Amino acid sequence: VSMNQQDGVNTRLQNAKSSSVNFLNFVNFTKDKAGLASFNHLATLNQGLTSSKPAITSAINSLMASGQTNIGGGLKVGRKELVDNGGATKAMILLSDGAPNINAAGGICFGSFSLNNSCANYALNESNVTKLAGIKIFTIGLLNKSSPEGNLTETLLKQIASTPSNYFF
């Protein structure tokens, strides 16, 4: 439940929520839609694509931190919604504060994170399927880059993004 850790005055989750809600100020809801998928042990579509800024804001503000970091599942759920209900131009923003620790079978990767463990491979595979579906991926890392895991996670998030320049720290 690393999103409950303090990051200055607020928790990481509070910072992620306020950044996400602020991002909505730049969305033109007269022609664009936004949706929200979250991931812990499971991945959930919290809000399908909508033109309603209040609906997506409410979904963001309702998020609670719990469980694991199922990045692969989050990519899969977001991709399904974009493919089924998205417009001609599709983009996904993936925000994470840590390494994936759930694999394709729903199992947990124990021990220190590795770029070639089953959890990283699941996230990379789902990102590749997402890119092949014509969806542009941007990633944001709320990471502790002074830790070895933080540096490896940053490398992974750059690989998940459509291009390394689509990764933001």
DSSP file with accessible surface (Angstrom, degrees, kcal/mol):
  #  RESIDUE AA STRUCTURE BP1 BP2  ACC     N-H-->O    O-->H-N    N-H-->O    O-->H-N    TCO  KAPPA ALPHA  PHI   PSI    X-CA   Y-CA   Z-CA
    1    1 A V    >         0   0   95      0, 0.0     3,-1.9     0, 0.0     4,-0.2   0.000 360.0 360.0 360.0  50.6    0.0    0.0    0.0
    2    2 A S  G >   +     0   0   34      1,-0.3     3,-2.0    65,-0.2    10,-0.3   0.749 360.0  72.4 -65.2 -22.8    2.8    2.3   -1.0
    3    3 A M  G 3  S+     0   0   32      1,-0.3    10,-2.7     9,-0.1    11,-0.3   0.672  90.3  61.4 -67.9 -13.6    0.4    4.9   -2.3
    4    4 A N  G <  S+     0   0   83     -3,-1.9    -1,-0.3     8,-0.2    -2,-0.2   0.485  81.5 111.0 -87.3  -3.8   -0.5    5.7    1.3
    5    5 A Q  S <  S-     0   0  100     -3,-2.0     7,-2.2    -4,-0.2     8,-0.2  -0.421  79.0-103.3 -69.9 146.9    3.1    6.7    2.1
    6    6 A Q  E     -A   11   0A 120      5,-0.2     2,-0.3    -2,-0.1     5,-0.3  -0.464  31.6-174.7 -70.0 137.6    3.8   10.4    2.8
    7    7 A D  E >   -A   10   0A  72      3,-3.7     3,-0.8    -2,-0.2     2,-0.4  -0.764  69.7 -55.6-130.1  79.5    5.3   12.3   -0.1
    8    8 A G  T 3  S-     0   0   68     -2,-0.3     4,-0.1     1,-0.2    -1,-0.0  -0.686 120.8 -14.2  81.4-129.6    5.9   15.7    1.6
    9    9 A V  T 3  S+     0   0  132     -2,-0.4    -1,-0.2    -3,-0.1     2,-0.2   0.876 134.0  45.7 -75.5 -37.4    2.6   17.0    3.1
   10   10 A N  E <  S-A    7   0A  63     -3,-0.8    -3,-3.7     1,-0.1     2,-0.1  -0.535  88.6-101.9-103.2 169.3    0.3   14.6    1.2
   11   11 A T  E  >  -A    6   0A  20     -5,-0.3     4,-2.3    -2,-0.2    -5,-0.2  -0.432  38.9-107.5 -79.3 164.8    0.3   10.9    0.5
   12   12 A R  H  > S+     0   0   26     -7,-2.2     4,-2.6   -10,-0.3    -8,-0.2   0.894 122.4  53.4 -58.6 -38.9    1.4    9.7   -2.9
   13   13 A L  H  > S+     0   0   19    -10,-2.7     4,-2.9    -8,-0.2    -1,-0.2   0.923 106.7  50.3 -65.5 -42.4   -2.3    8.9   -3.6
   14   14 A Q  H  > S+     0   0   95    -11,-0.3     4,-2.6     1,-0.2     5,-0.2   0.922 112.8  47.4 -60.1 -42.6   -3.4   12.4   -2.7
   15   15 A N  H  X S+     0   0   41     -4,-2.3     4,-2.3     2,-0.2    -2,-0.2   0.905 112.4  49.4 -64.9 -40.7   -0.7   13.8   -5.0
   16   16 A A  H  X S+     0   0    7     -4,-2.6     4,-2.3    -5,-0.2    -2,-0.2   0.914 112.2  48.6 -64.7 -42.2   -1.7   11.4   -7.8
   17   17 A K  H  X S+     0   0   45     -4,-2.9     4,-2.8     2,-0.2     5,-0.3   0.943 112.4  46.6 -63.2 -48.6   -5.4   12.3   -7.4
   18   18 A S  H  X S+     0   0   65     -4,-2.6     4,-2.4     1,-0.2    -1,-0.2   0.902 113.6  49.2 -65.3 -37.2   -4.8   16.1   -7.5
   19   19 A S  H  X S+     0   0   69     -4,-2.3     4,-2.2    -5,-0.2    -1,-0.2   0.907 112.5  48.5 -64.8 -40.9   -2.5   15.8  -10.5
   20   20 A S  H  X S+     0   0   41     -4,-2.3     4,-1.4     2,-0.2    -2,-0.2   0.920 112.5  46.7 -66.2 -44.0   -5.1   13.7  -12.3
   21   21 A V  H  X S+     0   0   35     -4,-2.8     4,-0.6     1,-0.2     3,-0.3   0.917 111.7  52.2 -65.5 -39.1   -7.9   16.1  -11.6
   22   22 A N  H >< S+     0   0   88     -4,-2.4     3,-1.5    -5,-0.3     4,-0.3   0.906 103.6  58.0 -62.3 -39.6   -5.7   19.0  -12.6
   23   23 A F  H >< S+     0   0   99     -4,-2.2     3,-2.3     1,-0.3    -1,-0.2   0.870  94.9  65.6 -57.4 -36.0   -5.0   17.2  -15.9
   24   24 A L  H >< S+     0   0    6     -4,-1.4     3,-1.4    -3,-0.3    -1,-0.3   0.761  86.8  70.1 -61.0 -23.6   -8.7   17.1  -16.6
   25   25 A N  T << S+     0   0   92     -3,-1.5    -1,-0.3    -4,-0.6    -2,-0.2   0.685  99.0  49.9 -65.6 -17.0   -8.6   20.9  -16.8
   26   26 A F  T <  S+     0   0  159     -3,-2.3     2,-0.4    -4,-0.3    -1,-0.3   0.385  89.6  98.8-101.3   0.4   -6.7   20.4  -20.1
   27   27 A V    <   -     0   0   26     -3,-1.4     2,-1.2    -4,-0.2     7,-0.1  -0.769  69.5-140.3 -90.3 131.7   -9.1   18.0  -21.6
   28   28 A N    >>  -     0   0   70     -2,-0.4     4,-2.7     1,-0.2     3,-1.8  -0.762  18.7-173.3 -90.2  93.2  -11.6   19.4  -24.1
   29   29 A F  T 34 S+     0   0   31     -2,-1.2    -1,-0.2     1,-0.3     5,-0.1   0.557  75.3  72.8 -71.3  -5.3  -14.7   17.4  -23.0
   30   30 A T  T 34 S+     0   0  131      1,-0.1    -1,-0.3    -3,-0.1     3,-0.1   0.750 122.5   9.2 -77.1 -21.1  -16.7   18.8  -26.0
   31   31 A K  T <4 S+     0   0  155     -3,-1.8     2,-0.3     1,-0.1    -2,-0.2   0.523 123.9  62.5-130.6 -12.8  -14.7   16.5  -28.3
   32   32 A D     <  -     0   0   76     -4,-2.7     2,-0.3    19,-0.1    -1,-0.1  -0.798  59.1-152.8-116.7 158.6  -12.6   14.2  -26.0
   33   33 A K        -     0   0  120     -2,-0.3     2,-0.3    -3,-0.1    18,-0.2  -0.883   5.5-161.2-123.2 159.2  -13.5   11.5  -23.5
   34   34 A A  E     -B   50   0B  17     16,-2.2    16,-2.1    -2,-0.3     2,-0.3  -0.971   8.1-179.9-137.8 152.0  -11.6   10.3  -20.4
   35   35 A G  E     -     0   0B  35     -2,-0.3     2,-0.4    14,-0.2    13,-0.2  -0.877  17.4-132.7-140.6 175.5  -12.0    7.1  -18.4
   36   36 A L  E     +B   47   0B  31     11,-2.7    11,-2.1    -2,-0.3    10,-1.6  -0.980  17.7 176.2-142.1 124.8  -10.3    5.6  -15.3
   37   37 A A  E     -B   45   0B  30     -2,-0.4     2,-0.3     8,-0.3     8,-0.2  -0.976  13.5-166.9-119.2 139.7   -8.9    2.1  -14.7
   38   38 A S  E     -B   44   0B  25      6,-2.4     6,-2.8    -2,-0.4     2,-0.4  -0.840   2.8-154.8-121.8 163.0   -7.1    1.3  -11.4
   39   39 A F  E     +B   43   0B  43     -2,-0.3     4,-0.2     4,-0.2     2,-0.1  -0.990  31.6 135.5-145.2 130.2   -5.0   -1.6  -10.4
   40   40 A N  S    S-     0   0   42      2,-2.9    30,-1.0    -2,-0.4    27,-0.2  -0.149  94.5 -30.6-128.0-119.4   -4.1   -3.3   -7.1
   41   41 A H  S    S+     0   0   73     25,-0.2     2,-0.2    27,-0.2    28,-0.1   0.920 143.9  30.6 -67.6 -37.7   -4.2   -7.1   -7.0
   42   42 A L  S    S-     0   0  117     26,-0.1    -2,-2.9    31,-0.0     2,-0.4  -0.685  86.6-122.9-108.6 166.3   -7.0   -6.9   -9.6
   43   43 A A  E     -B   39   0B  26     -4,-0.2     2,-0.4    -2,-0.2    -4,-0.2  -0.922  29.2-168.6-111.0 140.4   -7.6   -4.3  -12.3
   44   44 A T  E     -B   38   0B  63     -6,-2.8    -6,-2.4    -2,-0.4     2,-1.0  -0.982  27.5-134.3-132.8 138.6  -10.9   -2.4  -12.3
   45   45 A L  E     +B   37   0B  72     -2,-0.4    -8,-0.3    -8,-0.2     3,-0.2  -0.820  29.3 177.0 -87.4 101.4  -12.6   -0.1  -14.8
   46   46 A N  E    S+     0   0B  62    -10,-1.6     2,-0.3    -2,-1.0    -9,-0.2   0.819  70.3   8.8 -77.0 -33.3  -13.7    2.6  -12.3
   47   47 A Q  E    S-B   36   0B  53    -11,-2.1   -11,-2.7    -3,-0.1    -1,-0.3  -0.907  75.1-137.2-151.3 119.0  -15.2    4.9  -15.0
   48   48 A G  E     -     0   0B  20     -2,-0.3   -14,-0.2   -13,-0.2    34,-0.0  -0.191  55.2 -62.3 -65.3 167.6  -15.8    4.1  -18.6
   49   49 A L  E    S+     0   0B  33    -14,-0.1     2,-0.3   -16,-0.1   -14,-0.2  -0.292  72.1 169.0 -55.2 132.4  -15.0    6.6  -21.2
   50   50 A T  E     -B   34   0B  24    -16,-2.1   -16,-2.2    -3,-0.1    -1,-0.0  -0.982  47.4-143.2-146.6 154.8  -17.1    9.7  -20.6
   51   51 A S  S    S+     0   0   64     -2,-0.3     2,-0.8   -18,-0.2   -19,-0.1   0.288  77.1 103.9 -95.1   5.8  -17.5   13.3  -21.7
   52   52 A S     >  -     0   0   45    -18,-0.2     4,-2.0     1,-0.2     5,-0.2  -0.795  51.5-170.1 -97.0 105.8  -18.6   14.2  -18.2
   53   53 A K  H  > S+     0   0   73     -2,-0.8     4,-2.7     1,-0.2     5,-0.2   0.912  89.3  54.0 -59.8 -42.4  -15.8   15.9  -16.2
   54   54 A P  H  > S+     0   0   99      0, 0.0     4,-2.4     0, 0.0    -1,-0.2   0.903 107.6  51.2 -60.2 -37.4  -17.7   15.6  -12.9
   55   55 A A  H  > S+     0   0   28      2,-0.2     4,-2.0     1,-0.2    -2,-0.2   0.935 114.0  41.7 -66.1 -45.3  -18.1   11.8  -13.5
   56   56 A I  H  X S+     0   0    2     -4,-2.0     4,-2.5     2,-0.2    -1,-0.2   0.893 113.8  53.3 -71.5 -35.8  -14.4   11.2  -14.1
   57   57 A T  H  X S+     0   0   28     -4,-2.7     4,-2.7    -5,-0.2    -2,-0.2   0.931 109.3  49.3 -61.7 -43.5  -13.4   13.6  -11.3
   58   58 A S  H  X S+     0   0   71     -4,-2.4     4,-1.3    -5,-0.2    -1,-0.2   0.908 109.8  51.2 -62.2 -41.7  -15.6   11.7   -8.9
   59   59 A A  H  < S+     0   0   13     -4,-2.0     4,-0.4     2,-0.2     3,-0.3   0.922 111.6  47.3 -63.4 -42.2  -14.1    8.4  -10.0
   60   60 A I  H >< S+     0   0    8     -4,-2.5     3,-1.6     1,-0.2    -2,-0.2   0.946 111.8  49.7 -62.7 -47.4  -10.6    9.8   -9.4
   61   61 A N  H 3< S+     0   0   87     -4,-2.7    -1,-0.2     1,-0.3    -2,-0.2   0.723 105.1  59.7 -67.9 -18.0  -11.5   11.2   -6.0
   62   62 A S  T 3< S+     0   0   82     -4,-1.3    -1,-0.3    -3,-0.3    -2,-0.2   0.541  78.9 118.3 -84.9  -9.2  -13.0    7.8   -5.0
   63   63 A L    <   -     0   0   33     -3,-1.6     2,-0.4    -4,-0.4   -46,-0.1  -0.319  42.6-171.2 -62.4 142.1   -9.8    5.9   -5.4
   64   64 A M        -     0   0  161      2,-0.1     2,-0.4   -51,-0.0    -2,-0.0  -0.984  24.0-117.5-132.4 144.1   -8.3    4.2   -2.4
   65   65 A A        +     0   0   23     -2,-0.4     2,-0.3   -64,-0.1   -25,-0.1  -0.670  50.0 140.2 -83.5 131.0   -4.9    2.5   -2.1
   66   66 A S        -     0   0   65     -2,-0.4   -25,-0.2     2,-0.2     2,-0.1  -0.929  45.0  -9.8-164.3 143.2   -4.9   -1.2   -1.3
   67   67 A G  S    S-     0   0   37     -2,-0.3   -65,-0.2   -27,-0.2   -28,-0.0  -0.345  88.5 -20.2  81.9-143.1   -3.1   -4.3   -2.3
   68   68 A Q        -     0   0   63     -2,-0.1     2,-0.4   -67,-0.1    -2,-0.2   0.045  59.6 -99.4 -98.8-162.7   -0.6   -4.9   -5.0
   69   69 A T        +     0   0   17     30,-0.1    32,-2.0   -28,-0.1     2,-1.3  -0.805  34.2 176.2-131.1  87.8    0.6   -3.3   -8.3
   70   70 A N     >  +     0   0   13    -30,-1.0     4,-2.3    -2,-0.4     5,-0.2  -0.581  11.4 161.1 -95.1  72.7   -1.0   -5.1  -11.2
   71   71 A I  H  > S+     0   0    0     -2,-1.3     4,-2.6     1,-0.2     5,-0.2   0.917  73.5  54.1 -62.0 -42.9    0.3   -2.9  -14.0
   72   72 A G  H  > S+     0   0    0     30,-0.4     4,-2.2    -3,-0.2    -1,-0.2   0.928 110.1  47.1 -57.6 -44.7   -0.3   -5.6  -16.7
   73   73 A G  H  > S+     0   0    5      2,-0.2     4,-2.6     1,-0.2     5,-0.2   0.897 110.2  52.7 -64.5 -40.1   -4.0   -5.9  -15.6
   74   74 A G  H  X S+     0   0    7     -4,-2.3     4,-2.4     1,-0.2     5,-0.2   0.915 109.9  48.3 -62.1 -42.6   -4.4   -2.1  -15.6
   75   75 A L  H  X S+     0   0    0     -4,-2.6     4,-2.6     2,-0.2    -2,-0.2   0.918 112.1  50.2 -62.0 -42.4   -3.1   -1.9  -19.1
   76   76 A K  H  X S+     0   0  102     -4,-2.2     4,-2.3    -5,-0.2    -2,-0.2   0.929 112.5  44.8 -64.3 -46.4   -5.4   -4.7  -20.2
   77   77 A V  H  X S+     0   0   39     -4,-2.6     4,-2.0     2,-0.2    -1,-0.2   0.927 115.6  47.5 -66.2 -43.4   -8.5   -3.2  -18.7
   78   78 A G  H  X S+     0   0   13     -4,-2.4     4,-2.4    -5,-0.2    -2,-0.2   0.913 111.4  51.2 -63.8 -41.5   -7.7    0.3  -20.0
   79   79 A R  H  X S+     0   0   32     -4,-2.6     4,-3.1    -5,-0.2     5,-0.3   0.930 107.4  52.7 -62.0 -45.3   -7.0   -1.1  -23.5
   80   80 A K  H  X S+     0   0  131     -4,-2.3     4,-2.7     1,-0.2     5,-0.2   0.930 111.1  46.9 -58.3 -44.1  -10.3   -3.0  -23.6
   81   81 A E  H  X S+     0   0   26     -4,-2.0     4,-2.5     1,-0.2     5,-0.3   0.921 114.1  47.2 -65.5 -42.6  -12.3    0.2  -22.8
   82   82 A L  H  X S+     0   0   22     -4,-2.4     4,-2.1     2,-0.2    -2,-0.2   0.911 114.9  45.7 -65.9 -41.4  -10.3    2.2  -25.4
   83   83 A V  H  < S+     0   0   77     -4,-3.1    -2,-0.2    -5,-0.2    -1,-0.2   0.933 119.3  41.4 -66.7 -43.1  -10.7   -0.4  -28.1
   84   84 A D  H  < S+     0   0   86     -4,-2.7    -2,-0.2    -5,-0.3    -1,-0.2   0.849 136.8   9.9 -73.6 -35.6  -14.4   -0.9  -27.4
   85   85 A N  H  < S+     0   0   84     -4,-2.5    -3,-0.2    -5,-0.2    -2,-0.2   0.383  96.8 110.9-131.1   1.3  -15.5    2.7  -26.8
   86   86 A G     <  -     0   0   25     -4,-2.1     4,-0.1    -5,-0.3    -4,-0.0  -0.327  58.5-121.1 -81.6 165.6  -12.6    5.0  -27.8
   87   87 A G        -     0   0   51      2,-0.4    -1,-0.1   -54,-0.1   -55,-0.0   0.052  48.1 -70.8 -86.1-159.3  -12.5    7.4  -30.8
   88   88 A A  S    S+     0   0  103      1,-0.1     2,-0.6     2,-0.0    -2,-0.1   0.867 122.3  51.4 -68.2 -38.3  -10.1    7.6  -33.7
   89   89 A T  S    S-     0   0  136     46,-0.0     2,-0.4     2,-0.0    -2,-0.4  -0.912  74.5-172.8-105.5 122.0   -7.2    8.8  -31.5
   90   90 A K  E     +c  135   0C  46     44,-0.6    46,-2.4    -2,-0.6     2,-0.3  -0.958   8.4 170.5-121.7 133.2   -6.5    6.8  -28.4
   91   91 A A  E     -c  136   0C  55     -2,-0.4     2,-0.4    44,-0.2    46,-0.2  -0.987  12.9-161.2-139.6 148.1   -4.1    7.5  -25.6
   92   92 A M  E     -c  137   0C  20     44,-2.9    46,-3.0    -2,-0.3     2,-0.5  -0.988   5.7-155.8-128.6 137.9   -3.5    6.0  -22.2
   93   93 A I  E     -c  138   0C  79     -2,-0.4     2,-0.6    44,-0.2    46,-0.2  -0.975  10.9-164.3-113.8 119.0   -1.7    7.5  -19.2
   94   94 A L  E     -c  139   0C   8     44,-3.1    46,-2.8    -2,-0.5     2,-0.5  -0.919   6.0-173.7-104.9 121.5   -0.3    4.9  -16.8
   95   95 A L  E     +c  140   0C  39     -2,-0.6     2,-0.3    44,-0.2    46,-0.2  -0.967  12.4 161.4-116.5 127.6    0.7    6.3  -13.4
   96   96 A S  E     -c  141   0C   3     44,-2.3    46,-2.7    -2,-0.5     3,-0.1  -0.998  35.0-158.9-144.8 149.7    2.5    4.1  -10.8
   97   97 A D  S    S+     0   0   13     -2,-0.3     2,-0.3    44,-0.2    47,-0.3   0.277  78.9  16.2-106.4   8.7    4.6    4.5   -7.7
   98   98 A G  S    S-     0   0    9     45,-0.1     3,-0.1    55,-0.1    44,-0.1  -0.977  87.6 -67.3-166.2 178.4    6.2    1.1   -7.9
   99   99 A A        -     0   0    7     -2,-0.3     2,-0.1     1,-0.1   -30,-0.1  -0.387  56.5 -97.6 -75.6 151.2    7.1   -2.0   -9.8
  100  100 A P        +     0   0    2      0, 0.0   -30,-0.2     0, 0.0    20,-0.2  -0.437  38.8 175.8 -66.8 140.2    4.5   -4.5  -11.0
  101  101 A N        +     0   0   39    -32,-2.0     8,-1.6    18,-0.1     2,-0.4   0.173  54.0  80.4-134.4  20.2    4.2   -7.5   -8.6
  102  102 A I  B     -E  108   0D   1    -33,-0.7   -30,-0.4     6,-0.2     6,-0.2  -0.994  63.6-154.3-125.2 133.2    1.3   -9.4  -10.2
  103  103 A N    >   -     0   0   31      4,-2.5     3,-2.3    -2,-0.4    16,-0.2  -0.383  37.8 -87.4-100.1-179.2    1.9  -11.7  -13.1
  104  104 A A  T 3  S+     0   0   75     14,-0.4    15,-0.1     1,-0.3    -1,-0.0   0.774 127.1  53.5 -60.5 -28.0   -0.5  -12.9  -15.9
  105  105 A A  T 3  S-     0   0   98      2,-0.1    -1,-0.3     1,-0.0     3,-0.1   0.451 120.9-106.8 -86.2   0.3   -1.7  -15.9  -13.8
  106  106 A G  S <  S+     0   0   32     -3,-2.3    -2,-0.1     1,-0.3     2,-0.1   0.539  75.6 139.8  84.7   7.3   -2.6  -13.5  -10.9
  107  107 A G        -     0   0   29      1,-0.1    -4,-2.5    -5,-0.0     2,-0.4  -0.429  53.1-115.1 -82.8 159.9    0.4  -14.7   -8.9
  108  108 A I  B     -E  102   0D  58     -6,-0.2     2,-0.7    -2,-0.1    -6,-0.2  -0.777  15.3-136.1 -96.5 136.2    2.6  -12.5   -6.8
  109  109 A a        -     0   0   24     -8,-1.6     2,-0.2    -2,-0.4     8,-0.0  -0.842  28.5-162.3 -89.0 113.2    6.3  -11.9   -7.6
  110  110 A F        +     0   0  173     -2,-0.7     2,-0.1     2,-0.0     0, 0.0  -0.553  46.3  29.0 -92.6 162.7    8.2  -12.1   -4.3
  111  111 A G  S    S-     0   0   73     -2,-0.2     2,-0.1     2,-0.0    -2,-0.0  -0.321 107.0 -17.2  85.8-170.1   11.7  -10.9   -3.6
  112  112 A S  S    S-     0   0  112      1,-0.1     2,-0.1    -2,-0.1    -2,-0.0  -0.400  78.4-100.0 -73.7 148.3   13.5   -8.0   -5.2
  113  113 A F        -     0   0   16     -2,-0.1     2,-0.3     2,-0.0    -1,-0.1  -0.349  38.6-172.8 -70.2 142.8   12.1   -6.7   -8.5
  114  114 A S    >   -     0   0   40     -2,-0.1     3,-1.4     1,-0.0     6,-0.3  -0.988  31.6-128.5-135.6 144.8   13.8   -7.7  -11.8
  115  115 A L  T 3  S+     0   0   50     -2,-0.3    -2,-0.0     1,-0.3    -1,-0.0   0.605 110.0  44.4 -69.3 -10.5   13.2   -6.5  -15.3
  116  116 A N  T 3  S+     0   0  122      4,-0.1    -1,-0.3     5,-0.0     2,-0.1   0.168  84.1 116.3-120.9  20.3   12.7  -10.0  -16.5
  117  117 A N  S <> S-     0   0   33     -3,-1.4     4,-2.5     1,-0.1     5,-0.2  -0.345  82.5 -99.8 -79.5 171.7   10.5  -11.5  -13.8
  118  118 A S  H  > S+     0   0   58      1,-0.2     4,-1.9     2,-0.2   -14,-0.4   0.809 121.8  53.8 -64.7 -27.3    7.0  -12.7  -14.7
  119  119 A a  H  > S+     0   0    0      2,-0.2     4,-2.0     1,-0.2    -1,-0.2   0.914 111.0  44.3 -74.3 -41.9    5.4   -9.6  -13.4
  120  120 A A  H  > S+     0   0    0     -6,-0.3     4,-2.8     2,-0.2     5,-0.2   0.916 113.5  52.2 -65.7 -41.7    7.6   -7.2  -15.5
  121  121 A N  H  X S+     0   0   67     -4,-2.5     4,-2.9     1,-0.2    -2,-0.2   0.898 107.7  51.7 -62.6 -38.9    7.0   -9.5  -18.5
  122  122 A Y  H  X S+     0   0   23     -4,-1.9     4,-2.6     2,-0.2     5,-0.2   0.945 111.6  46.7 -62.1 -47.3    3.2   -9.4  -18.0
  123  123 A A  H  X S+     0   0    0     -4,-2.0     4,-2.2     1,-0.2    -2,-0.2   0.929 114.8  46.8 -61.5 -44.8    3.3   -5.6  -17.9
  124  124 A L  H  X S+     0   0   30     -4,-2.8     4,-2.5     2,-0.2    -2,-0.2   0.918 111.8  50.4 -64.7 -42.9    5.6   -5.4  -21.0
  125  125 A N  H  X S+     0   0   95     -4,-2.9     4,-2.2     1,-0.2    -2,-0.2   0.927 112.0  47.2 -60.9 -45.0    3.4   -7.9  -23.0
  126  126 A E  H  X S+     0   0   22     -4,-2.6     4,-2.1     1,-0.2    -1,-0.2   0.868 111.0  52.2 -66.6 -34.5    0.2   -6.0  -22.2
  127  127 A S  H  X S+     0   0    0     -4,-2.2     4,-2.6    -5,-0.2    -1,-0.2   0.913 109.0  50.1 -67.7 -38.4    1.9   -2.7  -23.2
  128  128 A N  H  X S+     0   0   77     -4,-2.5     4,-2.5     2,-0.2    -2,-0.2   0.917 110.9  48.1 -65.3 -42.0    3.0   -4.3  -26.5
  129  129 A V  H  X S+     0   0   69     -4,-2.2     4,-1.2     2,-0.2    -1,-0.2   0.907 112.2  51.2 -62.6 -39.6   -0.6   -5.5  -27.2
  130  130 A T  H  <>S+     0   0    0     -4,-2.1     5,-1.7     2,-0.2     3,-0.4   0.929 110.6  47.1 -64.0 -45.5   -1.9   -2.0  -26.3
  131  131 A K  H ><5S+     0   0   57     -4,-2.6     3,-2.0     1,-0.2    -1,-0.2   0.913 109.3  54.1 -63.7 -40.9    0.6   -0.3  -28.7
  132  132 A L  H 3<5S+     0   0  156     -4,-2.5    -1,-0.2     1,-0.3    -2,-0.2   0.759 100.1  62.4 -65.1 -23.1   -0.3   -2.8  -31.5
  133  133 A A  T 3<5S-     0   0   43     -4,-1.2    -1,-0.3    -3,-0.4    -2,-0.2   0.395 124.9-104.2 -81.1   3.1   -4.0   -1.8  -30.9
  134  134 A G  T < 5S+     0   0   58     -3,-2.0   -44,-0.6     1,-0.3     2,-0.5   0.702  75.6 140.0  84.5  20.4   -3.0    1.8  -31.9
  135  135 A I  E   < -c   90   0C   4     -5,-1.7     2,-0.4   -46,-0.1    -1,-0.3  -0.864  47.5-138.4-102.6 126.3   -3.1    3.2  -28.4
  136  136 A K  E     -c   91   0C 112    -46,-2.4   -44,-2.9    -2,-0.5     2,-0.5  -0.696  20.9-150.5 -82.0 130.4   -0.3    5.7  -27.5
  137  137 A I  E     -c   92   0C   0     -2,-0.4    25,-2.5   -46,-0.2    26,-0.4  -0.911  15.3-175.8-111.0 128.6    1.0    5.1  -23.9
  138  138 A F  E     -c   93   0C  57    -46,-3.0   -44,-3.1    -2,-0.5     2,-0.4  -0.934  12.7-158.3-112.1 141.3    2.4    7.8  -21.6
  139  139 A T  E     -cd  94 167C   0     27,-2.2    29,-2.3    -2,-0.4     2,-0.4  -0.948   8.9-165.7-124.6 146.8    3.8    6.7  -18.2
  140  140 A I  E     -cd  95 168C  49    -46,-2.8   -44,-2.3    -2,-0.4     2,-0.6  -0.998   9.0-155.9-129.8 125.9    4.3    8.6  -15.0
  141  141 A G  E     -c   96   0C   1     27,-2.6     2,-1.0    -2,-0.4   -44,-0.2  -0.912  13.3-169.8-107.3 119.9    6.5    7.3  -12.2
  142  142 A L        +     0   0   38    -46,-2.7     2,-0.3    -2,-0.6    27,-0.1  -0.726  46.7 155.2 -96.7  75.4    6.0    8.5   -8.7
  143  143 A L        -     0   0   16     -2,-1.0     2,-1.0     7,-0.0   -45,-0.1  -0.728  58.8-127.1-115.6 156.7    9.2    6.7   -7.7
  144  144 A N    >   -     0   0   78     -2,-0.3     3,-1.5   -47,-0.3     6,-0.4  -0.841  28.7-174.7 -94.1  96.5   12.0    6.8   -5.2
  145  145 A K  T 3  S+     0   0   78     -2,-1.0    -1,-0.1     1,-0.3     6,-0.1   0.540  73.8  73.1 -77.3  -2.6   14.9    6.9   -7.7
  146  146 A S  T 3  S+     0   0  106      4,-0.1    -1,-0.3    -3,-0.0     3,-0.0   0.548  88.3  76.3 -84.4  -5.0   17.5    6.6   -4.9
  147  147 A S  S <> S-     0   0   33     -3,-1.5     4,-1.9     1,-0.1     5,-0.2  -0.782  86.3-126.2-102.6 149.4   16.5    2.9   -4.5
  148  148 A P  H  > S+     0   0  104      0, 0.0     4,-2.2     0, 0.0     5,-0.2   0.908 113.3  52.5 -57.4 -39.7   17.6    0.2   -6.9
  149  149 A E  H  > S+     0   0   89      1,-0.2     4,-2.9     2,-0.2     5,-0.2   0.904 105.9  54.4 -64.6 -37.9   13.9   -0.8   -7.4
  150  150 A G  H  > S+     0   0    4     -6,-0.4     4,-2.2     1,-0.2    -1,-0.2   0.918 109.5  47.0 -61.8 -42.0   13.0    2.8   -8.3
  151  151 A N  H  X S+     0   0   74     -4,-1.9     4,-2.0    -7,-0.2    -1,-0.2   0.907 113.9  47.3 -66.5 -41.9   15.6    2.9  -11.0
  152  152 A L  H  X S+     0   0   59     -4,-2.2     4,-2.4     2,-0.2    -2,-0.2   0.905 111.3  51.4 -66.1 -39.4   14.5   -0.5  -12.4
  153  153 A T  H  X S+     0   0    1     -4,-2.9     4,-2.9     2,-0.2     5,-0.2   0.904 107.6  52.9 -64.8 -39.2   10.9    0.6  -12.3
  154  154 A E  H  X S+     0   0   22     -4,-2.2     4,-2.1    -5,-0.2    -1,-0.2   0.932 108.3  50.6 -61.5 -42.3   11.8    3.8  -14.2
  155  155 A T  H  X S+     0   0   57     -4,-2.0     4,-1.7     1,-0.2    -2,-0.2   0.933 111.9  47.9 -59.1 -45.1   13.5    1.7  -16.9
  156  156 A L  H  X S+     0   0    0     -4,-2.4     4,-2.4     1,-0.2    -2,-0.2   0.923 109.1  52.2 -63.1 -44.5   10.4   -0.5  -17.1
  157  157 A L  H  X S+     0   0    0     -4,-2.9     4,-2.0     1,-0.2    -1,-0.2   0.856 108.1  52.3 -64.1 -31.8    8.0    2.5  -17.3
  158  158 A K  H  < S+     0   0   81     -4,-2.1    -1,-0.2    -5,-0.2    -2,-0.2   0.873 110.8  48.1 -67.9 -35.9   10.1    3.9  -20.2
  159  159 A Q  H  < S+     0   0   87     -4,-1.7    -2,-0.2    -5,-0.2    -1,-0.2   0.852 110.6  51.0 -72.0 -35.3    9.8    0.5  -22.0
  160  160 A I  H  < S+     0   0    0     -4,-2.4    -2,-0.2    -5,-0.1    -1,-0.2   0.891  96.0  85.9 -68.8 -38.6    6.0    0.4  -21.4
  161  161 A A  S  < S-     0   0    2     -4,-2.0   -23,-0.2    -5,-0.2     6,-0.1  -0.187  94.9-112.1 -61.1 154.0    5.6    4.0  -22.8
  162  162 A S  S    S+     0   0   40    -25,-2.5    -1,-0.1     1,-0.2   -24,-0.1   0.870 103.5   1.6 -56.7 -38.8    5.2    4.3  -26.6
  163  163 A T  S >  S-     0   0   60    -26,-0.4     3,-2.5     1,-0.1    -1,-0.2  -0.973  81.4-109.9-141.0 155.1    8.6    6.0  -26.6
  164  164 A P  G >  S+     0   0   91      0, 0.0     3,-1.7     0, 0.0    -2,-0.1   0.844 118.3  62.5 -55.7 -29.2   11.0    6.6  -23.7
  165  165 A S  G 3  S+     0   0   91      1,-0.3    -7,-0.0    -4,-0.1    -3,-0.0   0.625  90.4  68.3 -73.5  -8.6   10.2   10.4  -24.1
  166  166 A N  G <  S+     0   0   16     -3,-2.5   -27,-2.2    -8,-0.2     2,-0.4   0.305  83.2  94.5 -88.4   8.1    6.6    9.5  -23.2
  167  167 A Y  E <   -d  139   0C  19     -3,-1.7     2,-0.4   -29,-0.2   -27,-0.2  -0.847  56.8-171.3 -98.5 139.1    7.8    8.7  -19.7
  168  168 A F  E      d  140   0C 109    -29,-2.3   -27,-2.6    -2,-0.4    -2,-0.0  -0.991 360.0 360.0-131.7 139.3    7.6   11.4  -17.0
  169  169 A F              0   0  132     -2,-0.4   -27,-0.2   -29,-0.2   -29,-0.0  -0.801 360.0 360.0 -96.6 360.0    9.1   11.3  -13.4
